[in-house]
Amino acid sequence: MFPSRLLLIKATFAIAIMTTMSSCKKNEVLEKTSNNGVFSKDDSEEIDAYFLIATANISKAIISKSQIAQQKCQDEKLKQLSSEIESNQNEFLQEITKMANKKLIIITNDEIDANNDLYTLIDATKATFDIAYINLIIESIEDQIELLKSISKETKDTDILKFAVKYLPKQYEFLQESKALKSNFIIKSHKTIKF
């Protein structure tokens, strides 16, 4: 019975590989058919697609981090800020998803970096969680701001431009609030150290 199972697995694997290869060849043919405007791509469309996917992934990561923060934060101001950030990012992600769907762009997940950050937060002790969260959230918001700034210079799409102009000021506000809280944590930690 064991050899027949192994044979079945090998056959299934071989069929999957052949199907994938033939599918790839079909996609190459479609992309090479530039006479039909439906399949032609330009740099602007690729930049817009990259922007939508990258910002959606950052937004999802920020939401996850903020949800963990609301459960584990010791500082009430940080809990409140994480709640506001989560709410903003849910709205942000909803608009990004709507634009991506309109352009027939599938948002894929870049889970490796996001998962590493989440593991860092989950593994953090109560004493180290707040500073770990604030460092990760500052980094994520800075990344999001950079994407919004660069797309506002490079896109030809008015919807994406309006989106960037709408959300950029609020992301700067969250960044400044996060940095201020981080400074307070550093000051508090220096006061508690005894020489």
VOBA-1610 file (N, C-alpha, C; in pm, whole numbers, padded with zeros to 5 digits, always signed):
BEGIN
Met+00082-00120+00000Met+00000+00000+00000Met+00086+00126+00000Phe+00199+00123+00064Phe+00289+00237+00071Phe+00343+00278-00066Pro+00390+00183-00151Pro+00441+00222-00283Pro+00335+00289-00370Ser+00208+00246-00361Ser+00105+00307-00444Ser+00077+00451-00400Arg+00087+00478-00271Arg+00069+00615-00223Arg+00182+00704-00275Leu+00302+00652-00270Leu+00417+00727-00318Leu+00403+00755-00468Leu+00356+00657-00542Leu+00335+00673-00685Leu+00228+00779-00712Leu+00120+00778-00634Leu+00013+00876-00648Leu+00065+01018-00620Ile+00146+01031-00518Ile+00202+01162-00483Ile+00293+01212-00595Lys+00377+01123-00648Lys+00467+01161-00757Lys+00388+01203-00881Ala+00283+01129-00913Ala+00201+01160-01030Ala+00132+01296-01013Thr+00079+01321-00895Thr+00013+01448-00867Thr+00113+01563-00879Phe+00230+01545-00825Phe+00335+01646-00832Phe+00375+01674-00977Ala+00390+01569-01057Ala+00427+01585-01197Ala+00320+01660-01275Ile+00194+01629-01249Ile+00083+01697-01317Ile+00081+01845-01278Ala+00104+01873-01151Ala+00106+02012-01104Ala+00217+02091-01172Ile+00333+02031-01187Ile+00445+02100-01252Ile+00415+02125-01398Met+00358+02025-01468Met+00327+02042-01610Met+00221+02150-01630Thr+00122+02152-01544Thr+00016+02252-01553Thr+00074+02391-01531Thr+00160+02404-01433Thr+00222+02533-01405Thr+00307+02581-01521Met+00384+02490-01579Met+00471+02527-01692Met+00389+02571-01812Ser+00282+02499-01842Ser+00201+02538-01957Ser+00129+02670-01931Ser+00090+02692-01808Ser+00025+02818-01772Ser+00122+02935-01788Cys+00247+02915-01747Cys+00349+03020-01762Cys+00371+03054-01909Lys+00374+02952-01994Lys+00394+02976-02136Lys+00279+03058-02194Lys+00156+03027-02150Lys+00040+03103-02198Lys+00051+03248-02155Asn+00096+03273-02031Asn+00110+03410-01982Asn+00216+03486-02061Glu+00326+03420-02097Glu+00429+03485-02178Glu+00373+03529-02312Val+00293+03444-02373Val+00234+03477-02503Val+00143+03598-02489Leu+00063+03602-02383Leu-00027+03715-02364Leu+00051+03844-02342Glu+00157+03840-02263Glu+00235+03961-02237Glu+00308+04009-02362Lys+00348+03916-02449Lys+00420+03953-02570Lys+00326+04011-02676Thr+00197+03990-02661Thr+00100+04040-02758Thr+00073+04186-02727Ser+00160+04274-02774Ser+00145+04415-02742Ser+00054+04489-02840Asn+00011+04423-02946Asn-00080+04487-03040Asn-00213+04516-02974Asn-00253+04430-02883Asn-00378+04448-02812Asn-00350+04533-02689Gly-00410+04648-02679Gly-00385+04741-02569Gly-00415+04686-02432Val-00498+04585-02424Val-00535+04529-02295Val-00414+04470-02225Phe-00320+04415-02300Phe-00207+04346-02238Phe-00081+04431-02232Ser-00086+04551-02281Ser+00035+04634-02274Ser+00046+04698-02137Lys+00171+04710-02092Lys+00196+04770-01961Lys+00291+04886-01982Asp+00278+04987-01900Asp+00380+05090-01900Asp+00435+05103-01758Asp+00541+05179-01746Asp+00607+05192-01616Asp+00515+05250-01510Ser+00431+05343-01550Ser+00340+05407-01455Ser+00245+05306-01391Glu+00191+05217-01472Glu+00101+05114-01419Glu+00173+05020-01324Glu+00297+04986-01357Glu+00375+04898-01269Glu+00408+04968-01138Ile+00442+05095-01145Ile+00471+05173-01024Ile+00347+05181-00937Asp+00232+05208-00999Asp+00106+05216-00924Asp+00073+05082-00858Ala+00092+04973-00932Ala+00064+04840-00877Ala+00156+04811-00759Tyr+00285+04840-00775Tyr+00380+04819-00666Tyr+00338+04901-00544Phe+00301+05027-00566Phe+00259+05114-00457Phe+00140+05055-00382Leu+00038+05014-00456Leu-00083+04960-00393Leu-00051+04835-00311Ile+00029+04746-00365Ile+00063+04623-00295Ile+00149+04653-00172Ala+00252+04735-00190Ala+00343+04766-00079Ala+00272+04839+00034Thr+00190+04938+00001Thr+00122+05013+00106Thr+00017+04927+00175Ala-00048+04840+00102Ala-00145+04750+00165Ala-00076+04658+00265Asn+00040+04606+00227Asn+00114+04518+00318Asn+00162+04592+00442Ile+00212+04713+00424Ile+00254+04792+00541Ile+00134+04821+00629Ser+00023+04856+00568Ser-00098+04887+00644Ser-00146+04766+00724Lys-00146+04649+00662Lys-00186+04526+00733Lys-00094+04500+00852Ala+00036+04522+00832Ala+00133+04501+00939Ala+00109+04599+01054Ile+00082+04725+01020Ile+00056+04826+01123Ile-00069+04790+01202Ile-00172+04744+01133Ile-00296+04704+01200Ile-00268+04591+01299Ser-00196+04489+01255Ser-00165+04375+01343Ser-00084+04419+01464Lys+00017+04503+01442Lys+00099+04552+01553Lys+00015+04632+01651Ser-00073+04715+01598Ser-00156+04800+01684Ser-00257+04718+01764Gln-00308+04612+01706Gln-00400+04524+01780Gln-00328+04457+01896Ile-00206+04412+01873Ile-00128+04351+01982Ile-00099+04457+02088Ala-00067+04578+02045Ala-00035+04686+02138Ala-00153+04717+02230Gln-00272+04713+02176Gln-00389+04743+02258Gln-00410+04640+02368Gln-00356+04522+02349Gln-00367+04417+02451Gln-00251+04420+02550Lys-00130+04456+02502Lys-00011+04440+02586Lys+00052+04569+02639Cys+00012+04685+02587Cys+00076+04811+02628Cys+00052+04838+02776Gln+00154+04892+02840Gln+00144+04936+02978Gln+00100+05083+02985Asp+00145+05161+02888Asp+00119+05304+02885Asp-00017+05333+02820Glu-00102+05406+02891Glu-00237+05434+02840Glu-00236+05524+02716Lys-00144+05620+02712Lys-00135+05707+02594Lys-00097+05626+02470Leu-00008+05532+02490Leu+00034+05447+02378Leu-00079+05356+02333Lys-00158+05307+02429Lys-00275+05225+02395Lys-00373+05306+02310Gln-00397+05430+02353Gln-00489+05517+02280Gln-00437+05547+02140Leu-00308+05577+02131Leu-00248+05605+02001Leu-00257+05482+01910Ser-00231+05365+01964Ser-00237+05243+01881Ser-00379+05219+01831Ser-00479+05254+01912Ser-00618+05241+01870Ser-00650+05338+01755Glu-00602+05461+01767Glu-00624+05560+01661Glu-00552+05519+01532Ile-00430+05469+01548Ile-00354+05424+01431Ile-00426+05307+01363Glu-00475+05213+01442Glu-00547+05099+01384Glu-00669+05145+01306Ser-00746+05235+01364Ser-00866+05286+01297Ser-00830+05355+01165Asn-00728+05439+01169Asn-00682+05507+01048Asn-00635+05408+00943Gln-00561+05306+00985Gln-00507+05209+00890Gln-00616+05119+00832Asn-00720+05092+00908Asn-00832+05015+00852Asn-00899+05092+00738Glu-00919+05221+00759Glu-00977+05306+00655Glu-00881+05316+00535Phe-00754+05334+00565Phe-00647+05342+00465Phe-00647+05216+00379Leu-00646+05099+00445Leu-00643+04971+00375Leu-00768+04949+00290Gln-00882+04992+00342Gln-01007+04978+00267Gln-00999+05056+00135Glu-00947+05178+00140Glu-00935+05259+00018Glu-00832+05200-00079Ile-00721+05152-00025Ile-00618+05090-00109Ile-00676+04968-00181Thr-00748+04885-00106Thr-00807+04763-00162Thr-00908+04798-00271Lys-00987+04902-00247Lys-01086+04946-00346Lys-01017+04991-00476Met-00909+05068-00462Met-00835+05111-00582Met-00771+04993-00654Ala-00715+04900-00577Ala-00651+04782-00638Ala-00755+04698-00713Asn-00870+04678-00653Asn-00976+04602-00719Asn-01021+04670-00848Lys-01031+04801-00843Lys-01072+04878-00961Lys-00972+04860-01075Lys-00844+04846-01040Lys-00738+04830-01140Lys-00706+04683-01167Leu-00784+04592-01106Leu-00764+04448-01120Leu-00626+04404-01072Ile-00582+04463-00962Ile-00453+04428-00901Ile-00481+04343-00778Ile-00414+04230-00772Ile-00430+04140-00658Ile-00324+04177-00555Ile-00368+04204-00434Ile-00274+04240-00327Ile-00224+04111-00264Thr-00095+04087-00286Thr-00031+03969-00228Thr+00030+04007-00094Asn+00046+03908-00009Asn+00101+03934+00124Asn+00251+03914+00126Asp+00319+04009+00188Asp+00462+03997+00215Asp+00473+03970+00364Glu+00456+03845+00400Glu+00441+03811+00541Glu+00570+03794+00617Ile+00682+03777+00551Ile+00807+03746+00622Ile+00845+03858+00717Asp+00858+03981+00666Asp+00896+04093+00752Asp+00788+04122+00856Ala+00663+04118+00812Ala+00553+04146+00905Ala+00551+04043+01017Asn+00570+03917+00984Asn+00570+03813+01087Asn+00686+03829+01183Asn+00803+03865+01133Asn+00918+03886+01221Asn+00889+03996+01323Asp+00827+04105+01276Asp+00791+04213+01367Asp+00687+04167+01469Leu+00590+04089+01424Leu+00487+04040+01516Leu+00546+03947+01620Tyr+00639+03860+01578Tyr+00705+03771+01674Tyr+00784+03852+01776Thr+00847+03959+01731Thr+00921+04047+01823Thr+00826+04102+01929Leu+00709+04146+01887Leu+00612+04202+01982Leu+00554+04096+02074Ile+00522+03982+02018Ile+00464+03875+02099Ile+00564+03826+02203Asp+00691+03819+02165Asp+00794+03771+02257Asp+00839+03875+02358Ala+00805+04002+02336Ala+00850+04108+02427Ala+00786+04092+02564Thr+00864+04121+02667Thr+00810+04118+02804Thr+00730+04246+02828Lys+00658+04249+02939Lys+00582+04370+02972Lys+00674+04491+02984Ala+00792+04468+03036Ala+00887+04578+03057Ala+00942+04632+02925Thr+00951+04549+02823Thr+01011+04592+02696Thr+00911+04613+02583Phe+00785+04578+02607Phe+00688+04582+02498Phe+00666+04722+02443Asp+00641+04819+02530Asp+00606+04953+02483Asp+00713+05012+02391Ile+00838+05000+02430Ile+00945+05056+02347Ile+00964+04974+02219Ala+00944+04843+02227Ala+00953+04759+02106Ala+00844+04798+02007Tyr+00722+04817+02058Tyr+00610+04855+01971Tyr+00636+04992+01908Ile+00675+05088+01991Ile+00692+05224+01938Ile+00802+05229+01833Asn+00909+05152+01852Asn+01016+05148+01752Asn+00966+05088+01621Leu+00891+04978+01629Leu+00840+04913+01508Leu+00736+04999+01437Ile+00651+05067+01515Ile+00545+05147+01452Ile+00605+05271+01387Ile+00707+05329+01448Ile+00775+05444+01387Ile+00837+05402+01254Glu+00903+05289+01253Glu+00965+05239+01130Glu+00861+05215+01021Ser+00749+05154+01057Ser+00643+05124+00959Ser+00580+05252+00904Ile+00553+05347+00993Ile+00491+05472+00947Ile+00589+05550+00858Glu+00717+05548+00893Glu+00817+05614+00807Glu+00820+05549+00668Asp+00812+05417+00664Asp+00808+05347+00535Asp+00685+05387+00455Gln+00572+05396+00524Gln+00447+05432+00458Gln+00455+05576+00404Ile+00511+05665+00482Ile+00527+05804+00438Ile+00615+05812+00315Glu+00725+05738+00314Glu+00814+05738+00198Glu+00741+05690+00072Leu+00660+05585+00087Leu+00583+05536-00029Leu+00484+05642-00076Leu+00414+05706+00017Leu+00316+05809-00020Leu+00385+05928-00088Lys+00500+05969-00037Lys+00573+06081-00098Lys+00621+06045-00238Ser+00678+05927-00253Ser+00732+05890-00384Ser+00621+05870-00487Ile+00509+05811-00447Ile+00402+05789-00545Ile+00339+05921-00587Ser+00334+06018-00495Ser+00275+06147-00531Ser+00359+06218-00638Lys+00488+06185-00647Lys+00574+06244-00750Lys+00570+06164-00880Glu+00545+06033-00871Glu+00561+05946-00987Glu+00432+05903-01057Thr+00319+05909-00989Thr+00197+05855-01048Thr+00133+05953-01146Lys+00062+05894-01240Lys-00021+05971-01332Lys-00168+05952-01298Asp-00194+05865-01203Asp-00330+05830-01163Asp-00383+05932-01062Thr-00491+06000-01097Thr-00544+06104-01008Thr-00601+06047-00878Asp-00660+05928-00883Asp-00714+05867-00761Asp-00603+05837-00661Ile-00493+05784-00710Ile-00380+05753-00621Ile-00319+05882-00567Leu-00310+05983-00651Leu-00256+06112-00607Leu-00344+06174-00498Lys-00475+06172-00518Lys-00568+06224-00417Lys-00555+06145-00287Phe-00541+06015-00299Phe-00524+05928-00182Phe-00399+05967-00104Ala-00288+05984-00175Ala-00161+06020-00110Ala-00172+06155-00040Val-00232+06251-00107Val-00248+06385-00049Val-00340+06380+00073Lys-00440+06296+00069Lys-00534+06283+00180Lys-00468+06224+00304Tyr-00388+06118+00288Tyr-00336+06044+00403Tyr-00198+06089+00452Leu-00122+06156+00370Leu+00014+06195+00410Leu+00017+06281+00537Pro-00067+06384+00549Pro-00061+06466+00672Pro-00091+06386+00799Lys-00187+06296+00792Lys-00223+06217+00911Lys-00110+06122+00949Gln-00041+06066+00850Gln+00070+05976+00881Gln+00184+06054+00947Tyr+00208+06177+00900Tyr+00309+06262+00966Tyr+00269+06291+01111Glu+00141+06315+01131Glu+00091+06341+01267Glu+00115+06220+01357Phe+00082+06100+01308Phe+00106+05979+01387Phe+00255+05958+01413Leu+00337+05990+01315Leu+00481+05975+01332Leu+00532+06068+01442Gln+00487+06193+01441Gln+00530+06289+01543Gln+00483+06247+01682Glu+00358+06202+01693Glu+00306+06155+01822Glu+00384+06035+01872Ser+00416+05944+01782Ser+00492+05824+01820Ser+00632+05860+01866Lys+00696+05951+01796Lys+00831+05994+01835Lys+00829+06066+01969Ala+00725+06145+01993Ala+00713+06215+02122Ala+00697+06114+02236Leu+00614+06012+02215Leu+00597+05908+02317Leu+00728+05833+02340Lys+00800+05805+02234Lys+00928+05737+02248Lys+01024+05820+02332Ser+01027+05951+02307Ser+01113+06039+02387Ser+01074+06035+02534Asn+00944+06033+02561Asn+00897+06024+02700Asn+00941+05893+02764Phe+00934+05783+02689Phe+00977+05653+02744Phe+01126+05655+02777Ile+01204+05718+02690Ile+01349+05724+02713Ile+01378+05808+02837Ile+01310+05921+02849Ile+01329+06007+02967Ile+01290+05932+03094Lys+01176+05863+03091Lys+01131+05786+03208Lys+01232+05677+03244Ser+01284+05609+03143Ser+01378+05500+03171Ser+01508+05552+03230His+01551+05672+03191His+01672+05731+03249His+01649+05773+03393Lys+01528+05815+03425Lys+01497+05856+03563Lys+01493+05736+03657Thr+01454+05620+03605Thr+01443+05502+03692Thr+01576+05431+03713Ile+01676+05463+03632Ile+01808+05400+03649Ile+01878+05468+03766Lys+01923+05388+03862Lys+01993+05441+03979Lys+02142+05417+03963Phe+02219+05517+03997Phe+02365+05505+03985Phe+02426+05472+04117
//
